[in-house]
């Protein structure tokens, strides 16, 4: 149901800004780490996702929740959570 290309487009951001970059800027600006860092990242992910979905004309609550989750996980390096063998 969720298109990985849409996640990549959202992560690429608007006008060349990336979700990861904006999140890191906000974390440093507010000197946030730990849970506060994740909350800032979640807010940035939700904002970028809502903007992209609205601009693309595909905004639904399910799409918003799903894509926000995927963007949040990707922006926070979920790939780092894979155990090394």
C-alpha positions as CSV (number, residue, x, y, z in Angstrom):
1,X,0.0,0.0,0.0
2,X,2.8,2.4,0.8
3,X,5.1,3.4,-2.0
4,X,8.8,3.5,-1.0
5,X,9.4,6.2,-3.7
6,X,7.0,8.5,-1.8
7,X,9.0,8.0,1.3
8,X,12.2,8.9,-0.6
9,X,10.5,12.0,-2.0
10,X,9.4,13.1,1.5
11,X,12.8,12.5,2.9
12,X,14.3,14.6,0.0
13,X,12.2,17.4,1.3
14,X,11.0,20.6,-0.2
15,X,13.4,23.0,-2.0
16,X,16.3,20.7,-1.3
17,X,15.9,20.6,2.4
18,X,15.9,17.2,3.9
19,X,13.9,15.9,6.8
20,X,17.1,14.6,8.3
21,X,18.9,17.9,7.9
22,X,16.0,19.9,9.4
23,X,15.6,17.5,12.2
24,X,19.3,17.8,13.1
25,X,19.2,21.6,12.9
26,X,16.2,21.7,15.3
27,X,17.8,19.2,17.7
28,X,20.9,21.4,17.9
29,X,18.9,24.6,18.1
30,X,16.9,23.3,21.1
31,X,19.9,21.3,22.4
32,X,17.7,18.2,22.5
33,X,18.7,14.7,22.8
34,X,17.2,11.4,23.9
35,X,13.4,11.4,23.9
36,X,13.2,15.1,23.1
37,X,15.3,14.5,20.0
38,X,12.9,11.8,18.9
39,X,9.9,14.0,19.5
40,X,11.4,16.8,17.4
41,X,12.2,14.3,14.7
42,X,8.6,13.0,14.8
43,X,7.2,16.5,14.6
44,X,9.5,17.3,11.6
45,X,8.6,14.0,9.9
46,X,4.9,14.7,10.4
47,X,5.1,18.3,9.1
48,X,7.1,17.3,5.9
49,X,4.7,14.3,5.3
50,X,1.6,16.4,5.7
51,X,3.0,19.1,3.4
52,X,4.0,16.6,0.7
53,X,0.8,14.6,0.8
54,X,-1.3,17.8,0.7
55,X,0.7,19.1,-2.3
56,X,0.4,15.8,-4.1
57,X,-3.3,15.6,-3.5
58,X,-3.1,12.2,-1.8
59,X,-3.7,13.3,1.8
60,X,-5.7,10.8,3.9
61,X,-5.4,10.0,7.6
62,X,-4.1,6.5,6.9
63,X,-1.5,7.7,4.4
64,X,-0.4,10.5,6.8
65,X,0.1,8.1,9.7
66,X,1.8,5.4,7.6
67,X,4.1,7.7,5.7
68,X,5.0,9.7,8.9
69,X,6.0,6.5,10.6
70,X,8.2,5.4,7.6
71,X,9.8,8.8,7.3
72,X,10.4,9.0,11.0
73,X,12.1,5.6,11.0
74,X,14.2,6.4,8.0
75,X,15.2,9.8,9.3
76,X,16.3,8.3,12.5
77,X,18.5,5.6,10.9
78,X,16.4,2.5,11.5
79,X,18.8,0.7,9.4
80,X,21.3,1.1,12.3
81,X,19.1,-1.1,14.4
82,X,19.9,-4.2,12.4
83,X,22.1,-6.4,14.5
84,X,25.5,-7.1,13.1
85,X,26.5,-10.7,12.9
